[in-house]
Amino acid sequence: MPDPTLYSLVVEQLARRPPSLADADELILAAFDGQDALRHQLSGDPIPAIALAAAAVTPPNAYLASLAVEGFRGVGPPTTLSLPPGPGLTLVVGRNGSGKSSVSEALEMVLTGSNRRWLERPKVWTEGWRNLHHGPPRITASFSVNGRAAPLTLTRTWAEGADVADSVLKVDGKRASVEEAGWERAVRAYPPLLSHNELGRILEGRPTELYDALASILGLADIAAAESLLRKARLDAEMVIKASQREADQLAQHLSTLDDERAAAVRTALSGKSWDLESIQTTVGGGVAAVEERTELRTLRELSTIEVIDRGRVRQLSARLREVNDELDRLGGSDAAAARETALLLEQALKVHAPHQGLDCPVCGSAGVLTYEWRLRTTERIAQLRRQAVSAQQVHGRAMELRGEARRLVVPAPEALHQATDVGVDGTVALAQWERWSSLPGDDNLPALAAHLDTVAPDLIAGVAAVRAAAGAELERREDRWRPLAQRVIAWLPGAVEAEAQRQALPRLRAAESWIRDAHEALRTQRFAPIAGEVQKNWQELRQTSSVQLGELRLEGTSTSNQRRLTLDVNIDGEAGSALGVMSQGELNCLALSLFLPRASMPESPFRFIVIDDPVQAMDPVKVNGLAQVLDRIARGRQVIVLTHDDRLPAAVRRLEMDATIIEVSRRESSVVALRQVFDPVTRHIDDAMAIAQTTNLPAPARRVVPGFCRLAIEAACAEAVTRRLLRAGRSHDDVEAALLVPTTLKMWLAMAVLKDAGRSGDVLEWVHKNLPGAAAIVQLANRGSHTGIGGDLVTLVRGAEQLCVWVRAEHAGGR
């Protein structure tokens, strides 16, 4: 499934700037849908277009509600990190070794089954994943998911002795995979976790790695994949066409050596820009009959099948002619013959009498004898004579039939016989015999006719037989030469059909490939623009006083190029330079964060939470403030969880009056990790002091702890007031840090906070007493009691110190 956002951009680009050939856009969209879709589109049987907006199932948004860990890395007995499941900033603070990083790595482990910290590391890095004091390991993450009433839980467990890779994942209590939860692709594309090690790797890795990381979430790999599919389809088409064309050329060369109309027909069909495959199929599949009329092959076929008179029939006819002739001879002097002759004579007389009734007899000259009465008598006489001449008449009829039958045996020589010499067959003898055969006796001499049949027919039959044999031999010779080539042509045809189809598709493939190659840069720029903008915004907040200006960010090369990279242009005091070459480690960390946060905050990501481990390292105080500002802005729409051992980030959050949940991590013996929500240092010190003050039967050494906590609370309130006042006055963070190094006593802290001068510590108690009656005594007790101990009510001391802290923070921080 292609990236929906990118796919929409492709559709828009196609509408604005279609490819050079019609229907090439369908190939482009099919290439984004995958190899099967492209193949079907090319075959003319397209798969119905995917409505990506509807078909792309995006997992619902999820916030992290809790993470329970036991037996994993630095966490022994079960401990649970509970979080407000919604947008906001949460800081998880603890010293190195407290177990906070184990918590973040546990979240990565439950989501992915692995840990990036171990990638490309020696095996020893994975050997300590089990906690030494508690087991077996178990991690459960609970997520608040849109559309679900109950939380979604992912639990990963390991059996005793199991390797880290042999875990079992359950989703809502049922054995499943992250893929079934719908998050597998999202975890790869929009990783919500960033450890300190990975923070360094973002810029320290190969240029291609950062390009690939960005390309994967932007769907740029889909462009490269679609272009690759089109290029492969085009190359495959060209290869099929070239291979078939090479074979066609070889066939044409061999066919040119044959004196065969079929070979010539196939050569002609192969000679055009596109092959006439239907003609070739007809030629090689239809045998001799496939060629046109009046070709040599047709002539040879006709010569080889010339029909000639049947020898037996000729013999039978000549015998019958002689038999009839003998019968006629026997009837020559018979009464039947005479009757027949007389009847014929009288019939002639009647023909003469018909138009000339009453004439004289033309034979004897008798006058007026051919009367009507004569006609009647003659007609009756003819009938009598005919009855007497029946047998003679039958014999003469058979003779007439036999003469007709003999003449019907004589037909003109076939046209093919006249062309025999043109096809290499000697037909002269057969033609001469046919000429003799056609020269029948001109009279009704039956014996002469029988003699003609008996003497000429055998010669004609022999001559034609010789022609048929010669033509058949010539056909066989040509067929023997044609058949192997015909078989090669038949074997070539299926590939030629495919090649011809590819030839038809090739222009569209080239147009589609050209379009996507030209559009690649525009699509990539359009898709990358929002991230580039966010990176710039993050850098501007993080850089603070840095002299490094971040220039244009560009993705260069393609996903298949070894030169692909993210170009980071920087400007240092007006001079161009390389980011990696000129930036400090703190600046590089800031830049890496600037790149990570937009990736993790993509609108397409279902993870509404971001977890960052120890981002503060190597940052100066100014950049810590910038980091707090960036995190605060991101936290307005995302759940941002930051783990840190550095108190400067919580201090910056408090100083900038940002809303944040702060959770403190502490680790005791046997890997017991405790999590508790804490507030600002003032509140924390007052709460600790009150907890001890309210303890009954408190021993004397412990009583001295309460004034100490009160003093810490007052100093923290003074530091907060001074910091806010100086920042609001426009002073730099370096100035603030320098100012906070000046006070060394409680009075100096108070003097800096209320009198704006640490050097006036001698005047501060009087000023405090005048403006907040009773507060001066609290200051003295807190200052002295932590060393010598005090009597009286400790709760009253804590209440007084709390009131003083509220007054200092409210009245001397430069106003709210």
Secondary structure, DSSP 8 states (H G I E B T S, - for coil): ---HHHHHHHHHHHHHS--SSTTHHHHHHHHHH-HHHHHHHHTT-------HHHH------EEEEEEEEESBTTB-S-EEEE--SSSEEEEEE--TTSSHHHHHHHHHHHHHSS-GGGTTS-THHHHT-B-SSS-S-EEEEEEEETT-SS-EEEEEE--TT--TT--EEEETTEE--TTTTT-HHHHHHS--EE-HHHHHHHHHS-HHHHHHHHHHHHTHHHHHHHHHHHHHHHHHHHHHHHHHHHHHHHHHHHHTT---HHHHHHHHHHSSSS--HHHHHHHHHSGGGGS-TTSHHHHHHHHHT-----HHHHHHHHHHHHHHHHHHHHHTTSHHHHHHHHHHHHHHHHHHHTTSTTB--TTT--TT-B-HHHHHHHHHHHHHHHHHTHHHHHHHHHHHHHHHHHHHT-----HHHHTGGGGT---HHHHHHHHHHH---SS--HHHHHHHHHHHHHHHHHHHHHHHHHHHHHHHHHHHHHHHHHHHHHHHHHHHHHHHHHHHHHHHHHHHHHHHHHHHHHHHHHHHHHHHHHHHHHHHHHHTT-SEEEEEEEEES-TT-TT-EEEEEEEETTEEEEHHHH--HHHHHHHHHHHHHHHHT-TT-SB-EEEEE---TT--HHHHHHHHHHHHHHTTTSEEEEEES-THHHHHHHHTT---EEEEEEEEGGGEEEEEEE--HHHHHHHHHHHHHT-TT--HHHHTHHHHHHHHHHHHHHHHHHHHHHHHTT--HHHHHHHHTS--SHHHHHIIIIIS-GGGGGGHHHHHHHHSTTHHHHHHHHHHHHHH---S-HHHHHHHHHHHHHHHHHHSSS--
